[in-house]
Amino acid sequence: MAADLHLIGISHPKRLIGMEPYQMYEALCTATGKKQDACVIDVFMSAVHFMEGGEPLPWWSFAQGRHSGKQ
């Protein structure tokens, strides 16, 4: 994931603050030239959530929100 984040211009965790996980996902798909697994969105959601002051949660805890349109 660190390499993927670097690929989309995230060189430091603090740069995640204010980022939009769905836009990050689309940027990664564009940068790699292929559709990434949708779970990558959950990883991005978890990382942004934590860097914005949320409690540390595993990426899979965000999957339900992604499926229901919440988060």
C-alpha positions as CSV (number, residue, x, y, z in Angstrom):
1,M,0.0,0.0,0.0
2,A,2.9,2.4,0.7
3,A,4.1,2.0,-2.9
4,D,0.5,2.6,-4.1
5,L,0.2,5.7,-2.0
6,H,3.5,7.0,-3.3
7,L,2.3,6.3,-6.9
8,I,-0.6,8.7,-6.4
9,G,1.5,11.4,-4.7
10,I,1.0,10.6,-1.0
11,S,4.5,10.8,0.3
12,H,3.7,11.2,4.0
13,P,0.8,10.0,6.2
14,K,-0.2,13.6,7.0
15,R,-1.0,14.1,3.3
16,L,-4.0,11.8,3.8
17,I,-5.8,14.4,5.8
18,G,-8.6,15.8,3.8
19,M,-8.2,13.3,1.0
20,E,-11.2,11.6,-0.6
21,P,-10.8,7.8,-0.6
22,Y,-12.9,7.2,-3.8
23,Q,-10.8,9.8,-5.7
24,M,-7.6,8.2,-4.4
25,Y,-8.9,4.8,-5.7
26,E,-9.6,6.3,-9.1
27,A,-6.2,7.9,-9.2
28,L,-4.6,4.6,-8.4
29,C,-6.6,2.8,-11.1
30,T,-5.5,5.4,-13.6
31,A,-1.9,5.4,-12.5
32,T,-1.6,1.6,-12.7
33,G,-3.7,1.3,-15.9
34,K,-5.9,-1.4,-14.3
35,K,-8.9,-1.6,-12.0
36,Q,-7.9,-2.3,-8.4
37,D,-9.7,-4.5,-6.0
38,A,-12.5,-2.6,-4.4
39,C,-11.0,-3.4,-0.9
40,V,-8.4,-0.8,-1.7
41,I,-11.1,1.8,-1.1
42,D,-11.6,0.4,2.4
43,V,-7.9,0.6,3.1
44,F,-7.9,4.2,1.9
45,M,-11.0,5.0,4.1
46,S,-9.3,3.5,7.1
47,A,-6.1,5.4,6.6
48,V,-7.8,8.7,6.0
49,H,-10.1,8.1,9.0
50,F,-7.2,7.5,11.3
51,M,-5.1,10.4,10.0
52,E,-8.0,12.7,10.6
53,G,-8.2,11.7,14.2
54,G,-10.4,8.7,14.2
55,E,-9.7,5.6,16.2
56,P,-7.5,3.0,14.5
57,L,-9.8,0.5,12.8
58,P,-9.0,-2.4,10.4
59,W,-9.7,-1.8,6.8
60,W,-12.5,-4.4,6.7
61,S,-14.5,-2.4,9.2
62,F,-15.1,0.1,6.3
63,A,-16.4,-2.4,3.8
64,Q,-20.0,-2.3,5.1
65,G,-20.1,1.5,4.8
66,R,-18.8,1.3,1.3
67,H,-21.5,-1.2,0.3
68,S,-24.3,0.8,2.0
69,G,-23.1,4.2,0.8
70,K,-22.1,5.4,4.3
71,Q,-18.8,6.7,5.5
